[in-house]
Amino acid sequence: MKQLISKALTKTGPLIGLAVMFIVLSFLSPHFLTADNLMNITRQVAVNAILATGMTFVIISAGIDLSVGSILALSGCVMALALKSGVGIFPGVLIGMGVGSLCGLVNGFLIGFMRLPPFIATLGMMSIARGLALVVTKGYPVFGFPAGFDYLGTGYLWDMIPVSLVLTALVIVAAYFVLKHMKIGRCVYVIGGNEEAAALSGINVKVHKTIIYTICGFLAGLASVMFVSRLNSAQPTAGIAYELDAIAATVIGGTSLFGGVGTIWGTVIGVLIMGVLRNGLNLLNVSSFWQQVAIGIVIIIAVYVDQLRHRTQL
């Protein structure tokens, strides 16, 4: 009975919470349910949605990645410098995503093959990537990109659908397919559930962990493309604390910090909960300081529910 309740909370709890927030905020603010505001929310959460998608792979595998915010900054700065040098939009975007993938590959190698704890390895990468972003830019923002680059972050398809929303949706669908229908996805769950059992069953844990963190780094690089395109500038200080938002959204969406449990759709709901909460508090003119307090409370509740769920499964 306890396990049934636990599963029900995992699947429906975040969705119910999101629905309650929509109802409450629609009564408190007449501007909340307008089409413009809802579209604004989707644009605001796009970067976090992509980062949290990568974080979902990592946390399901019982890991953690503290470096995605710094990787976003480094990828964006290197891409921006490449664009300014005249390489073209498409090669520049590939360079940005390549830098993110390389950082993720290093994380995966340190964790999978060198057996460093994920917390330590990614904490080190957080400092390295941030330092390199400051080095390559000399601490200054980079701007002045080719015409049309801002379309990725601010453009619309058919003058109705934000390009950022389309890209985010494609990432989410692709991640769902990988976790649900591909071997690597099944291995992510098995490794997170019991790493020793995964190794005994023939799964190459070292290689798969490397792949998992490379995916997370690649998505951080992709998020940097959208971020830089939207702001039309790259800053070495960008992405500070973004890793915390990504972790929070993933956990709020039902992914267990103990590993082996989680879904992409749950993460999407977690991202929306954070985005709707911030948007609603802004509409209600709540101080940004109190917004941080509110988000912290939501995170604590989500982790507490995760612990209760884990205890019922023991």
ZAMITI-864013 format. One record per residue (C-alpha): residue in one letter; x, y, z; residue number from 0. Coordinates in nm, 4 decimals. Layout:
% ZAMITI-864013
ZADO, code, x, y, z, pos
ZADO, A, X, Y, Z, NUM $
...
This chain:
% ZAMITI-864013
ZADO, code, x, y, z, pos
ZADO, M, 0.0000, 0.0000, 0.0000, 0 $
ZADO, K, 0.2811, 0.2402, 0.0901, 1 $
ZADO, Q, 0.4552, 0.1707, -0.2393, 2 $
ZADO, L, 0.1336, 0.2416, -0.4317, 3 $
ZADO, I, 0.0955, 0.5743, -0.2517, 4 $
ZADO, S, 0.4627, 0.6519, -0.3195, 5 $
ZADO, K, 0.4238, 0.5838, -0.6919, 6 $
ZADO, A, 0.1067, 0.7924, -0.7060, 7 $
ZADO, L, 0.2851, 1.0855, -0.5398, 8 $
ZADO, T, 0.5765, 1.0532, -0.7804, 9 $
ZADO, K, 0.3540, 1.0615, -1.0883, 10 $
ZADO, T, 0.0805, 1.3057, -0.9904, 11 $
ZADO, G, 0.2206, 1.5182, -0.7068, 12 $
ZADO, P, 0.4147, 1.7721, -0.9190, 13 $
ZADO, L, 0.1308, 1.7954, -1.1735, 14 $
ZADO, I, -0.1242, 1.8622, -0.8995, 15 $
ZADO, G, 0.1073, 2.1265, -0.7524, 16 $
ZADO, L, 0.1400, 2.2973, -1.0913, 17 $
ZADO, A, -0.2376, 2.2927, -1.1417, 18 $
ZADO, V, -0.2955, 2.4458, -0.7975, 19 $
ZADO, M, -0.0445, 2.7211, -0.8739, 20 $
ZADO, F, -0.2210, 2.7995, -1.2021, 21 $
ZADO, I, -0.5589, 2.8243, -1.0275, 22 $
ZADO, V, -0.4351, 3.0382, -0.7391, 23 $
ZADO, L, -0.2347, 3.2777, -0.9567, 24 $
ZADO, S, -0.5188, 3.3166, -1.2059, 25 $
ZADO, F, -0.7336, 3.4484, -0.9208, 26 $
ZADO, L, -0.4618, 3.6669, -0.7715, 27 $
ZADO, S, -0.3542, 3.8326, -1.0979, 28 $
ZADO, P, -0.5743, 3.9108, -1.4002, 29 $
ZADO, H, -0.2613, 3.9172, -1.6199, 30 $
ZADO, F, -0.1428, 3.5653, -1.5402, 31 $
ZADO, L, -0.3555, 3.3608, -1.7826, 32 $
ZADO, T, -0.3119, 3.5954, -2.0770, 33 $
ZADO, A, -0.1605, 3.4480, -2.3931, 34 $
ZADO, D, 0.1305, 3.6933, -2.3865, 35 $
ZADO, N, 0.2217, 3.6045, -2.0293, 36 $
ZADO, L, 0.2008, 3.2291, -2.0854, 37 $
ZADO, M, 0.4214, 3.2639, -2.3924, 38 $
ZADO, N, 0.6602, 3.4727, -2.1857, 39 $
ZADO, I, 0.6852, 3.1909, -1.9301, 40 $
ZADO, T, 0.7850, 2.9425, -2.1998, 41 $
ZADO, R, 1.0638, 3.1729, -2.3162, 42 $
ZADO, Q, 1.1851, 3.2304, -1.9612, 43 $
ZADO, V, 1.2086, 2.8600, -1.8746, 44 $
ZADO, A, 1.3677, 2.7417, -2.2012, 45 $
ZADO, V, 1.7298, 2.7535, -2.0810, 46 $
ZADO, N, 1.6515, 2.5896, -1.7472, 47 $
ZADO, A, 1.4435, 2.3237, -1.9234, 48 $
ZADO, I, 1.7405, 2.2201, -2.1387, 49 $
ZADO, L, 1.9826, 2.2237, -1.8445, 50 $
ZADO, A, 1.7376, 2.0275, -1.6282, 51 $
ZADO, T, 1.6909, 1.7694, -1.9041, 52 $
ZADO, G, 2.0630, 1.6946, -1.8927, 53 $
ZADO, M, 2.0547, 1.6993, -1.5134, 54 $
ZADO, T, 1.7773, 1.4382, -1.5194, 55 $
ZADO, F, 2.0115, 1.1874, -1.6854, 56 $
ZADO, V, 2.2761, 1.2603, -1.4231, 57 $
ZADO, I, 2.0539, 1.2428, -1.1144, 58 $
ZADO, I, 1.8717, 0.9267, -1.2290, 59 $
ZADO, S, 2.2180, 0.7678, -1.2490, 60 $
ZADO, A, 2.2680, 0.8705, -0.8820, 61 $
ZADO, G, 2.5088, 1.1507, -0.9739, 62 $
ZADO, I, 2.5124, 1.5291, -0.9587, 63 $
ZADO, D, 2.6539, 1.8006, -1.1842, 64 $
ZADO, L, 2.7439, 2.1324, -1.0254, 65 $
ZADO, S, 2.9222, 2.2628, -1.3346, 66 $
ZADO, V, 2.6434, 2.3192, -1.5895, 67 $
ZADO, G, 2.6116, 2.6919, -1.5157, 68 $
ZADO, S, 2.9841, 2.7466, -1.5648, 69 $
ZADO, I, 2.9885, 2.5242, -1.8741, 70 $
ZADO, L, 2.7067, 2.7380, -2.0153, 71 $
ZADO, A, 2.9189, 3.0499, -1.9592, 72 $
ZADO, L, 3.2342, 2.9009, -2.1131, 73 $
ZADO, S, 3.0503, 2.7532, -2.4128, 74 $
ZADO, G, 2.8723, 3.0814, -2.4758, 75 $
ZADO, C, 3.1920, 3.2875, -2.4544, 76 $
ZADO, V, 3.3916, 3.0595, -2.6855, 77 $
ZADO, M, 3.1024, 3.0521, -2.9328, 78 $
ZADO, A, 3.0712, 3.4312, -2.9183, 79 $
ZADO, L, 3.4409, 3.4790, -2.9891, 80 $
ZADO, A, 3.4183, 3.2343, -3.2787, 81 $
ZADO, L, 3.1212, 3.4221, -3.4218, 82 $
ZADO, K, 3.3061, 3.7540, -3.3945, 83 $
ZADO, S, 3.6000, 3.6020, -3.5788, 84 $
ZADO, G, 3.3720, 3.5375, -3.8767, 85 $
ZADO, V, 3.3323, 3.1580, -3.8740, 86 $
ZADO, G, 2.9575, 3.1815, -3.9466, 87 $
ZADO, I, 2.6515, 3.1061, -3.7377, 88 $
ZADO, F, 2.6309, 2.7293, -3.7921, 89 $
ZADO, P, 3.0019, 2.6551, -3.7253, 90 $
ZADO, G, 2.9917, 2.8909, -3.4270, 91 $
ZADO, V, 2.6943, 2.7083, -3.2777, 92 $
ZADO, L, 2.8709, 2.3742, -3.3292, 93 $
ZADO, I, 3.1777, 2.5124, -3.1524, 94 $
ZADO, G, 2.9669, 2.6189, -2.8532, 95 $
ZADO, M, 2.8009, 2.2795, -2.8242, 96 $
ZADO, G, 3.1370, 2.1102, -2.8771, 97 $
ZADO, V, 3.2908, 2.2980, -2.5839, 98 $
ZADO, G, 3.0001, 2.1918, -2.3631, 99 $
ZADO, S, 3.0336, 1.8302, -2.4756, 100 $
ZADO, L, 3.4079, 1.8345, -2.4073, 101 $
ZADO, C, 3.3543, 1.9642, -2.0536, 102 $
ZADO, G, 3.0923, 1.6951, -1.9949, 103 $
ZADO, L, 3.3292, 1.4318, -2.1349, 104 $
ZADO, V, 3.5979, 1.5397, -1.8870, 105 $
ZADO, N, 3.3443, 1.5198, -1.6033, 106 $
ZADO, G, 3.2408, 1.1721, -1.7142, 107 $
ZADO, F, 3.6013, 1.0528, -1.7434, 108 $
ZADO, L, 3.6877, 1.1790, -1.3954, 109 $
ZADO, I, 3.3772, 1.0187, -1.2450, 110 $
ZADO, G, 3.3603, 0.6988, -1.4482, 111 $
ZADO, F, 3.7260, 0.6062, -1.5029, 112 $
ZADO, M, 3.9073, 0.8009, -1.2283, 113 $
ZADO, R, 3.6319, 0.7200, -0.9763, 114 $
ZADO, L, 3.6123, 1.0705, -0.8348, 115 $
ZADO, P, 3.2892, 1.1508, -0.6485, 116 $
ZADO, P, 3.0520, 1.3427, -0.8808, 117 $
ZADO, F, 3.0279, 1.6282, -0.6306, 118 $
ZADO, I, 3.4062, 1.6825, -0.6273, 119 $
ZADO, A, 3.4638, 1.6313, -1.0004, 120 $
ZADO, T, 3.1902, 1.8683, -1.1114, 121 $
ZADO, L, 3.2748, 2.1205, -0.8385, 122 $
ZADO, G, 3.6246, 2.1321, -0.9848, 123 $
ZADO, M, 3.4875, 2.1689, -1.3369, 124 $
ZADO, M, 3.2603, 2.4494, -1.2161, 125 $
ZADO, S, 3.5670, 2.6468, -1.1097, 126 $
ZADO, I, 3.7747, 2.5516, -1.4164, 127 $
ZADO, A, 3.5047, 2.6411, -1.6703, 128 $
ZADO, R, 3.4254, 2.9704, -1.4976, 129 $
ZADO, G, 3.7938, 3.0608, -1.4835, 130 $
ZADO, L, 3.8455, 2.9755, -1.8515, 131 $
ZADO, A, 3.5421, 3.1868, -1.9443, 132 $
ZADO, L, 3.7036, 3.4820, -1.7674, 133 $
ZADO, V, 4.0407, 3.4091, -1.9279, 134 $
ZADO, V, 3.9218, 3.3902, -2.2891, 135 $
ZADO, T, 3.7124, 3.7067, -2.2567, 136 $
ZADO, K, 3.9531, 3.8909, -2.0223, 137 $
ZADO, G, 3.6493, 3.9441, -1.8021, 138 $
ZADO, Y, 3.4554, 4.1519, -2.0569, 139 $
ZADO, P, 3.1228, 4.0749, -2.2280, 140 $
ZADO, V, 3.1347, 3.9725, -2.5943, 141 $
ZADO, F, 2.8849, 4.1146, -2.8414, 142 $
ZADO, G, 2.8474, 4.2091, -3.2060, 143 $
ZADO, F, 2.7280, 3.8897, -3.3725, 144 $
ZADO, P, 2.6260, 3.8177, -3.7332, 145 $
ZADO, A, 2.2782, 3.9241, -3.8411, 146 $
ZADO, G, 2.0240, 3.6532, -3.7805, 147 $
ZADO, F, 2.1948, 3.4910, -3.4827, 148 $
ZADO, D, 1.9420, 3.6409, -3.2402, 149 $
ZADO, Y, 1.6664, 3.4520, -3.4262, 150 $
ZADO, L, 1.7495, 3.1370, -3.2281, 151 $
ZADO, G, 1.6660, 3.3046, -2.8983, 152 $
ZADO, T, 1.4109, 3.5699, -2.9879, 153 $
ZADO, G, 1.2635, 3.4685, -3.3228, 154 $
ZADO, Y, 0.9201, 3.3254, -3.4023, 155 $
ZADO, L, 0.7956, 3.0603, -3.6424, 156 $
ZADO, W, 0.4986, 3.1862, -3.8440, 157 $
ZADO, D, 0.5006, 3.4944, -3.6157, 158 $
ZADO, M, 0.3369, 3.2864, -3.3432, 159 $
ZADO, I, 0.5618, 3.0166, -3.1931, 160 $
ZADO, P, 0.8945, 3.1116, -3.0288, 161 $
ZADO, V, 1.1890, 2.9332, -3.1876, 162 $
ZADO, S, 1.3273, 2.8726, -2.8367, 163 $
ZADO, L, 1.0088, 2.6820, -2.7492, 164 $
ZADO, V, 1.0427, 2.4613, -3.0570, 165 $
ZADO, L, 1.4088, 2.3839, -2.9824, 166 $
ZADO, T, 1.3298, 2.3072, -2.6193, 167 $
ZADO, A, 1.0433, 2.0768, -2.7192, 168 $
ZADO, L, 1.2713, 1.8888, -2.9599, 169 $
ZADO, V, 1.5295, 1.8392, -2.6846, 170 $
ZADO, I, 1.2648, 1.7129, -2.4421, 171 $
ZADO, V, 1.1147, 1.4674, -2.6918, 172 $
ZADO, A, 1.4595, 1.3388, -2.7897, 173 $
ZADO, A, 1.5583, 1.2923, -2.4245, 174 $
ZADO, Y, 1.2326, 1.1096, -2.3519, 175 $
ZADO, F, 1.2964, 0.8745, -2.6442, 176 $
ZADO, V, 1.6529, 0.8037, -2.5276, 177 $
ZADO, L, 1.5499, 0.7283, -2.1689, 178 $
ZADO, K, 1.2431, 0.5282, -2.2637, 179 $
ZADO, H, 1.3407, 0.3346, -2.5739, 180 $
ZADO, M, 1.7211, 0.3165, -2.6029, 181 $
ZADO, K, 1.9719, 0.0933, -2.4285, 182 $
ZADO, I, 2.1610, 0.3872, -2.2802, 183 $
ZADO, G, 1.8371, 0.5047, -2.1180, 184 $
ZADO, R, 1.7749, 0.1690, -1.9534, 185 $
ZADO, C, 2.1347, 0.1622, -1.8350, 186 $
ZADO, V, 2.0915, 0.5052, -1.6735, 187 $
ZADO, Y, 1.8124, 0.3673, -1.4531, 188 $
ZADO, V, 1.9969, 0.0441, -1.3715, 189 $
ZADO, I, 2.3170, 0.2280, -1.2757, 190 $
ZADO, G, 2.1203, 0.4679, -1.0564, 191 $
ZADO, G, 1.9265, 0.1865, -0.8931, 192 $
ZADO, N, 2.2289, -0.0280, -0.8073, 193 $
ZADO, E, 2.5660, 0.0408, -0.9634, 194 $
ZADO, E, 2.7207, -0.2859, -0.8430, 195 $
ZADO, A, 2.4323, -0.4903, -0.9815, 196 $
ZADO, A, 2.4623, -0.2979, -1.3105, 197 $
ZADO, A, 2.8302, -0.3949, -1.3395, 198 $
ZADO, L, 2.7555, -0.7586, -1.2570, 199 $
ZADO, S, 2.4844, -0.7656, -1.5253, 200 $
ZADO, G, 2.7397, -0.6745, -1.7916, 201 $
ZADO, I, 2.6874, -0.2972, -1.8161, 202 $
ZADO, N, 3.0084, -0.1018, -1.8685, 203 $
ZADO, V, 2.9429, 0.1483, -1.5918, 204 $
ZADO, K, 3.2535, 0.3578, -1.6639, 205 $
ZADO, V, 3.1639, 0.4127, -2.0282, 206 $
ZADO, H, 2.7966, 0.4786, -1.9589, 207 $
ZADO, K, 2.8744, 0.7332, -1.6863, 208 $
ZADO, T, 3.1037, 0.9112, -1.9295, 209 $
ZADO, I, 2.8237, 0.9193, -2.1867, 210 $
ZADO, I, 2.5731, 1.0472, -1.9288, 211 $
ZADO, Y, 2.7897, 1.3430, -1.8262, 212 $
ZADO, T, 2.8790, 1.4144, -2.1890, 213 $
ZADO, I, 2.5070, 1.4403, -2.2673, 214 $
ZADO, C, 2.4648, 1.6819, -1.9772, 215 $
ZADO, G, 2.7573, 1.8925, -2.1005, 216 $
ZADO, F, 2.6276, 1.8903, -2.4580, 217 $
ZADO, L, 2.2891, 2.0188, -2.3401, 218 $
ZADO, A, 2.4609, 2.2900, -2.1341, 219 $
ZADO, G, 2.6373, 2.3946, -2.4549, 220 $
ZADO, L, 2.3057, 2.3973, -2.6406, 221 $
ZADO, A, 2.1487, 2.6045, -2.3625, 222 $
ZADO, S, 2.4333, 2.8548, -2.4004, 223 $
ZADO, V, 2.3419, 2.9009, -2.7671, 224 $
ZADO, M, 1.9874, 2.9947, -2.6742, 225 $
ZADO, F, 2.1023, 3.2100, -2.3825, 226 $
ZADO, V, 2.3565, 3.4117, -2.5816, 227 $
ZADO, S, 2.1205, 3.4455, -2.8764, 228 $
ZADO, R, 1.8426, 3.5809, -2.6565, 229 $
ZADO, L, 2.0630, 3.8399, -2.4828, 230 $
ZADO, N, 2.2706, 3.9070, -2.7979, 231 $
ZADO, S, 2.5828, 3.9053, -2.5807, 232 $
ZADO, A, 2.8010, 3.6539, -2.3980, 233 $
ZADO, Q, 2.9212, 3.7186, -2.0447, 234 $
ZADO, P, 3.1756, 3.5173, -1.8450, 235 $
ZADO, T, 2.9623, 3.5666, -1.5344, 236 $
ZADO, A, 2.6516, 3.4179, -1.6979, 237 $
ZADO, G, 2.4874, 3.1081, -1.5571, 238 $
ZADO, I, 2.5780, 3.1617, -1.1925, 239 $
ZADO, A, 2.3572, 2.9322, -0.9775, 240 $
ZADO, Y, 2.1892, 2.7887, -1.2880, 241 $
ZADO, E, 2.3007, 2.4440, -1.1760, 242 $
ZADO, L, 2.0933, 2.4903, -0.8613, 243 $
ZADO, D, 1.7852, 2.5789, -1.0654, 244 $
ZADO, A, 1.8381, 2.2724, -1.2846, 245 $
ZADO, I, 1.8803, 2.0421, -0.9849, 246 $
ZADO, A, 1.5789, 2.1961, -0.8132, 247 $
ZADO, A, 1.3539, 2.1572, -1.1182, 248 $
ZADO, T, 1.4630, 1.7951, -1.1606, 249 $
ZADO, V, 1.3971, 1.7048, -0.7972, 250 $
ZADO, I, 1.0681, 1.8978, -0.7833, 251 $
ZADO, G, 0.9603, 1.6966, -1.0893, 252 $
ZADO, G, 0.9998, 1.3689, -0.9010, 253 $
ZADO, T, 1.3522, 1.2547, -0.9894, 254 $
ZADO, S, 1.5043, 1.0933, -0.6819, 255 $
ZADO, L, 1.8372, 1.2146, -0.5481, 256 $
ZADO, F, 1.8970, 0.8519, -0.4484, 257 $
ZADO, G, 1.8984, 0.7534, -0.8167, 258 $
ZADO, G, 1.7031, 0.5082, -1.0295, 259 $
ZADO, V, 1.3777, 0.7088, -1.0349, 260 $
ZADO, G, 1.2685, 0.9951, -1.2570, 261 $
ZADO, T, 1.1145, 1.0976, -1.5885, 262 $
ZADO, I, 1.1717, 1.3706, -1.8426, 263 $
ZADO, W, 0.8058, 1.4756, -1.8252, 264 $
ZADO, G, 0.8346, 1.5103, -1.4480, 265 $
ZADO, T, 1.1325, 1.7383, -1.4982, 266 $
ZADO, V, 0.9324, 1.9479, -1.7459, 267 $
ZADO, I, 0.6647, 1.9933, -1.4805, 268 $
ZADO, G, 0.9327, 2.0871, -1.2266, 269 $
ZADO, V, 1.0722, 2.3483, -1.4655, 270 $
ZADO, L, 0.7243, 2.4895, -1.5192, 271 $
ZADO, I, 0.6575, 2.5001, -1.1444, 272 $
ZADO, M, 0.9688, 2.7120, -1.0909, 273 $
ZADO, G, 0.8926, 2.9311, -1.3922, 274 $
ZADO, V, 0.5282, 2.9835, -1.3005, 275 $
ZADO, L, 0.6197, 3.0562, -0.9389, 276 $
ZADO, R, 0.8733, 3.3226, -1.0376, 277 $
ZADO, N, 0.6413, 3.4724, -1.2976, 278 $
ZADO, G, 0.3451, 3.4821, -1.0613, 279 $
ZADO, L, 0.5448, 3.6429, -0.7820, 280 $
ZADO, N, 0.6716, 3.9056, -1.0277, 281 $
ZADO, L, 0.3150, 3.9841, -1.1328, 282 $
ZADO, L, 0.2224, 4.0198, -0.7660, 283 $
ZADO, N, 0.5170, 4.2596, -0.7155, 284 $
ZADO, V, 0.6819, 4.0331, -0.4609, 285 $
ZADO, S, 1.0425, 4.1267, -0.3865, 286 $
ZADO, S, 1.3075, 3.9158, -0.5598, 287 $
ZADO, F, 1.4521, 3.8461, -0.2142, 288 $
ZADO, W, 1.1287, 3.6847, -0.1004, 289 $
ZADO, Q, 1.1104, 3.4960, -0.4304, 290 $
ZADO, Q, 1.4340, 3.3216, -0.3376, 291 $
ZADO, V, 1.2835, 3.2309, -0.0013, 292 $
ZADO, A, 0.9730, 3.0861, -0.1673, 293 $
ZADO, I, 1.1754, 2.8800, -0.4152, 294 $
ZADO, G, 1.3951, 2.7503, -0.1327, 295 $
ZADO, I, 1.0870, 2.6353, 0.0562, 296 $
ZADO, V, 0.9564, 2.4534, -0.2510, 297 $
ZADO, I, 1.2924, 2.2779, -0.2932, 298 $
ZADO, I, 1.2989, 2.1661, 0.0708, 299 $
ZADO, I, 0.9457, 2.0275, 0.0411, 300 $
ZADO, A, 1.0373, 1.8413, -0.2783, 301 $
ZADO, V, 1.3467, 1.6830, -0.1190, 302 $
ZADO, Y, 1.1479, 1.5890, 0.1913, 303 $
ZADO, V, 0.8855, 1.4168, -0.0237, 304 $
ZADO, D, 1.1678, 1.2365, -0.2053, 305 $
ZADO, Q, 1.3034, 1.1109, 0.1270, 306 $
ZADO, L, 0.9592, 0.9911, 0.2372, 307 $
ZADO, R, 0.9195, 0.8100, -0.0946, 308 $
ZADO, H, 1.2607, 0.6459, -0.0548, 309 $
ZADO, R, 1.1805, 0.5286, 0.2989, 310 $
ZADO, T, 0.8570, 0.3639, 0.1906, 311 $
ZADO, Q, 1.0502, 0.1665, -0.0709, 312 $
ZADO, L, 1.3001, 0.0277, 0.1810, 313 $
